[in-house]
Amino acid sequence: MAQESPKNSAAEIPVTSNGQLEDSHEHSFNRDLKRSLPVGLGLSETKITSHGFDSTKEGVIEAGPFPGSSASPKSSVISPSSRAASRLAGQGCDLIIPTGGRAQQKSGPVVLADEVKNPAMEKLELVRKWSLNTYKCTRQIISEKLGRGSRTVDLELEAQIDILRDNKKKYENILRLAQTLSNQLFQMVHTQRQLGDAFADLSLKSLELHEEFGYNADTQKLLAKNGETLLGAINFFIASVNTLVNKTIEDTLLTVKQYESARIEYDAYRTDLEELNLGPRDANTLPKIEQSQQLFQVHKEKYDKMRNDVSIKLKFLEENKVKVLHNQLVLFHNAIAAYFAGNQKQLEQTLKQFHIKLKTPGADAPSWLEEQ
């Protein structure tokens, strides 16, 4: 006897003529459905979407309020089909969690989406501010040179700056002359040393003039030795004055340049504010006047700060300059006087007084082992 083939469970649900389920079978169907659903999802929150038995679409149980139920809808979607589950498993979906938004399914790594400032706009804003500031300063400089614009002048500070620049030129001239003297003295000492060696060689080879050549050889060698001592003192004088002129004074003049730039900006924004105050005051000009007042106050504070910095630096520079030049001028005088007086002991004592160490000839030259 042939057995009946098993039927689909969905086909065994009897339906009335109105298309609704019978009450006796509906209770048992709901009980079985509750057992198969995940925990936390009620029957009142489910809705069954049915398809034809011969259709290739999967059955989907969507979560939502059942007609006549007051429960709030939920967003879970359950796909019991194995084919749909395999498709979902094959998709590598990551979550992008914005700051203040809900989870979204997008491909890519897990990132935190946040508002990022556009660097191009920031650079454009910086260029705009720089261009506006450059235009105002250039206009102020041209108006001052043409005699049309006014400028802020601190008479006492300007006088000190002029004296400093004039002294710097004079000190640079002293440096050039001292360097020339050092080069000439070096050539003379080198010549005296060679002349002393020539006299010593002749004193050994000329028996008749042995003593005369010997005296001259000793004199030239002594002069060369004293010349090297004087050369060390002059080079120390040059190095100290060079540090004062090209480092200390130059650093102060750099601050002076910054002060002058701050003064030009201050005058430029002061002129703009004065022009706006002379014009009409209405709803369009009042915000501009307020903004100009704020910019003027910022540049005024910068100008006052730079003026104070220049005054302090000029004061300390004057004290340092007097101290350094006093010591160096005493050294230069004592060394020159002792050298031309032939007082070797006083010349050496002068170098010891200022802690000057002479370099022995050939001390900086590498040994024959280092040359290999």
C-alpha positions in Angstrom: 0.0 0.0 0.0 1.5 3.2 -1.1 2.3 5.8 1.7 1.3 9.4 1.4 4.1 11.8 0.8 4.6 14.3 3.6 3.0 17.7 3.0 4.2 21.2 3.7 3.3 22.3 7.2 2.0 25.6 5.8 -0.4 23.7 3.5 -2.0 21.9 6.5 -3.4 25.1 8.0 -7.1 25.1 7.2 -8.5 28.4 6.0 -12.1 29.5 6.1 -14.0 30.8 3.2 -13.3 34.3 4.3 -9.5 33.7 4.1 -9.1 33.6 7.9 -7.6 30.9 10.1 -9.9 28.7 12.2 -9.8 29.3 16.0 -8.9 25.7 16.9 -5.9 25.5 14.7 -4.9 29.2 15.3 -4.2 28.6 18.9 -1.9 25.6 18.3 -0.1 27.5 15.4 0.6 30.5 17.7 1.9 28.3 20.4 4.3 26.5 18.0 5.4 29.9 16.6 6.2 31.3 20.0 8.5 28.4 20.7 10.3 28.9 17.5 10.8 32.7 17.9 13.8 34.1 19.8 13.2 35.2 23.4 11.9 38.7 23.7 9.9 38.8 20.5 6.1 38.4 21.2 3.5 37.1 18.9 1.8 40.4 19.0 4.9 41.9 17.5 5.2 39.6 14.5 3.7 39.6 11.1 3.8 36.7 8.6 4.4 37.5 5.0 3.4 34.4 3.0 4.2 33.5 -0.6 3.2 30.9 -3.0 4.4 27.4 -2.3 5.9 27.2 -5.8 7.7 30.6 -5.5 11.5 30.8 -5.1 11.3 33.6 -2.5 12.1 32.9 1.1 9.5 33.3 3.8 10.3 36.3 6.0 8.9 37.0 9.5 9.0 40.8 10.0 8.8 42.3 13.4 6.1 44.9 13.8 2.9 45.6 15.6 0.2 43.0 15.1 -3.1 44.5 14.0 -5.0 45.5 17.0 -1.9 45.4 19.3 -0.6 48.5 21.2 3.0 47.3 21.4 5.7 49.5 19.9 7.4 48.4 16.7 10.9 46.8 16.7 13.4 46.9 14.0 14.7 43.3 14.0 14.3 41.3 10.9 14.5 37.4 11.0 15.3 35.4 7.9 14.8 31.7 8.7 16.0 30.7 5.2 19.4 29.0 5.1 20.1 30.6 1.7 19.5 34.1 3.1 21.7 33.2 6.1 24.6 32.1 3.8 24.3 35.4 1.8 24.4 37.5 5.0 27.4 35.5 6.3 29.2 36.1 3.0 28.9 39.9 3.3 31.6 41.6 5.3 29.6 44.4 6.8 31.1 46.7 9.4 29.4 49.3 11.5 30.1 53.0 11.2 29.0 54.7 14.5 28.7 58.5 14.1 28.9 60.6 17.2 25.2 61.1 18.0 23.8 58.9 15.3 22.6 55.3 15.1 24.4 52.3 13.7 24.6 52.0 10.0 25.7 49.2 7.8 28.5 50.3 5.4 31.6 48.6 4.1 34.9 49.7 5.6 36.6 49.8 9.0 35.0 50.9 12.2 35.5 54.7 12.5 34.0 57.5 14.5 32.5 60.1 12.1 33.0 63.6 13.5 33.0 67.1 12.1 36.4 67.8 10.6 37.5 71.3 9.7 38.5 71.9 6.1 42.2 72.7 6.1 41.9 74.4 2.7 39.4 76.9 4.2 41.7 77.6 7.1 44.6 78.3 4.8 42.5 80.5 2.7 41.4 82.5 5.7 45.1 82.9 6.8 46.0 84.1 3.4 43.2 86.6 3.4 44.2 88.0 6.8 47.9 88.2 5.7 47.0 89.9 2.5 44.8 92.5 4.2 47.5 93.2 6.9 50.2 93.5 4.2 48.0 95.9 2.2 47.4 98.1 5.2 51.1 98.2 6.2 52.2 98.9 2.6 49.8 101.8 2.3 51.0 103.2 5.6 54.7 103.0 4.6 53.9 104.7 1.2 51.9 107.5 2.9 54.7 108.1 5.4 57.3 108.4 2.6 55.1 110.7 0.6 54.5 112.9 3.7 50.7 112.3 3.8 50.4 109.9 6.7 51.2 110.4 10.4 53.5 108.1 12.4 54.0 107.4 16.1 57.5 108.5 17.3 59.2 107.9 20.6 61.9 110.6 20.5 64.1 109.2 23.3 63.9 105.6 22.0 64.5 106.6 18.4 67.6 108.6 19.5 69.1 105.6 21.3 68.4 103.4 18.3 70.2 105.8 15.9 73.2 106.0 18.3 73.3 102.2 18.4 73.3 101.9 14.6 76.0 104.5 14.3 78.2 102.8 16.9 77.8 99.5 15.2 79.2 100.9 11.9 82.2 102.3 13.9 82.8 99.1 15.7 82.7 97.2 12.4 85.3 99.6 11.0 87.6 98.9 14.1 87.1 95.2 13.4 88.3 95.5 9.8 91.3 97.5 10.8 92.2 95.1 13.6 91.9 92.2 11.2 94.2 93.9 8.7 96.7 94.5 11.5 96.5 90.9 12.6 97.1 89.7 9.0 100.1 92.0 8.5 101.6 91.0 11.9 101.2 87.4 11.0 103.1 87.9 7.8 105.8 89.8 9.6 106.1 87.1 12.3 106.3 84.5 9.6 109.1 86.5 7.8 111.0 87.0 11.1 110.9 83.3 11.8 112.2 82.4 8.4 114.9 85.1 8.7 116.0 83.8 12.1 116.3 80.3 10.6 118.4 81.6 7.7 120.8 83.5 10.1 121.1 80.4 12.3 122.0 78.2 9.3 124.6 80.8 8.1 126.1 81.0 11.6 126.9 77.3 11.4 128.4 77.4 8.0 130.4 80.7 8.2 133.0 80.4 10.9 134.3 84.0 10.4 130.8 85.5 11.0 129.5 82.9 13.4 128.8 85.3 16.2 127.3 88.0 14.1 124.9 85.6 12.4 124.1 84.0 15.7 123.1 87.4 17.3 120.8 88.2 14.5 119.3 84.8 14.5 118.5 85.1 18.3 117.0 88.6 17.8 114.7 87.6 15.0 113.5 84.5 16.9 112.8 86.6 19.9 110.9 89.1 17.8 109.0 86.3 16.2 108.1 84.9 19.6 106.9 88.3 21.0 105.0 88.8 17.7 103.2 85.6 18.2 102.3 86.7 21.8 101.0 90.0 20.5 99.1 88.2 17.7 97.3 86.1 20.3 96.3 89.2 22.2 95.0 91.0 19.0 93.1 87.9 17.9 91.4 87.7 21.3 90.5 91.4 21.0 89.0 90.8 17.5 87.0 87.7 18.7 85.5 89.6 21.6 84.6 92.7 19.7 83.2 90.5 16.9 80.9 88.7 19.4 79.7 92.1 20.7 79.0 93.5 17.3 77.7 90.6 15.2 75.8 88.8 18.0 74.9 91.0 20.9 74.2 94.2 19.0 72.7 92.3 16.0 70.3 90.6 18.3 69.2 93.9 19.7 68.8 95.4 16.2 66.6 92.4 15.3 64.3 93.3 18.2 64.4 96.9 16.9 63.2 95.7 13.5 60.3 93.8 15.1 59.5 97.0 17.1 59.4 99.0 13.9 57.1 96.5 12.2 54.8 96.6 15.2 54.8 100.4 15.0 53.8 100.4 11.3 51.0 97.9 12.0 49.8 100.0 14.9 49.8 103.2 12.8 48.1 101.5 9.9 45.2 100.2 12.1 45.1 103.6 13.9 44.7 105.4 10.6 41.8 103.0 9.6 40.0 103.6 12.9 40.4 107.3 12.5 39.0 107.2 9.0 36.0 105.1 10.1 35.3 107.5 13.0 35.2 110.4 10.7 32.6 108.8 8.4 28.9 108.3 9.0 27.6 106.0 11.8 24.9 103.7 10.7 23.9 100.0 11.0 26.5 99.1 8.3 29.5 101.1 9.7 29.0 100.4 13.4 30.1 96.7 13.2 33.1 97.8 11.1 34.1 100.4 13.6 33.8 97.9 16.5 36.0 95.4 14.6 38.5 98.1 13.7 38.6 99.1 17.4 39.4 95.6 18.5 42.2 95.2 15.9 43.6 98.6 16.9 43.7 97.5 20.6 45.5 94.3 19.7 48.2 96.0 17.7 48.5 98.8 20.3 49.3 96.2 23.0 51.8 94.5 20.7 53.4 97.9 20.0 53.7 98.7 23.7 55.2 95.3 24.4 57.8 95.6 21.7 58.7 99.2 22.8 59.3 97.9 26.3 61.4 95.0 25.1 63.6 97.3 23.0 64.1 99.7 26.0 65.2 96.8 28.2 67.5 95.3 25.6 69.2 98.7 25.0 69.8 99.2 28.7 71.4 95.8 29.1 73.4 96.2 25.9 74.9 99.4 27.1 76.0 97.9 30.4 77.5 94.8 28.6 79.2 96.9 25.9 81.0 99.1 28.5 82.2 96.1 30.4 83.4 94.2 27.4 85.1 97.1 25.6 86.8 98.3 28.8 88.6 94.9 29.2 89.4 94.6 25.5 90.8 98.1 25.2 93.0 97.6 28.3 94.3 94.4 26.8 95.0 95.9 23.4 96.9 98.9 24.9 99.0 96.8 27.3 99.9 94.3 24.7 100.9 96.8 22.0 102.9 98.9 24.6 104.8 95.9 25.9 105.6 94.5 22.5 107.1 97.7 21.1 108.9 98.4 24.4 110.5 95.0 24.1 109.3 94.0 27.5 108.7 90.3 27.1 107.7 89.7 30.7 105.1 92.4 30.7 103.7 91.1 27.4 103.4 87.6 28.9 101.9 89.0 32.1 99.2 90.8 30.1 98.1 87.5 28.4 98.0 85.8 31.8 95.9 88.6 33.2 93.2 88.0 30.6 93.5 84.2 30.6 94.7 84.0 27.0 96.4 80.8 26.0 98.6 80.8 22.9 98.4 78.0 20.4 101.7 76.3 19.9 102.7 76.0 16.2 101.6 72.7 14.7 99.3 71.9 17.7 96.3 71.6 15.4 98.1 69.6 12.8 97.2 65.8 12.8 99.9 63.3 13.7 101.4 61.0 11.1 99.3 58.1 12.5 96.1 60.1 11.9 97.2 60.9 8.3 97.6 57.2 7.5 
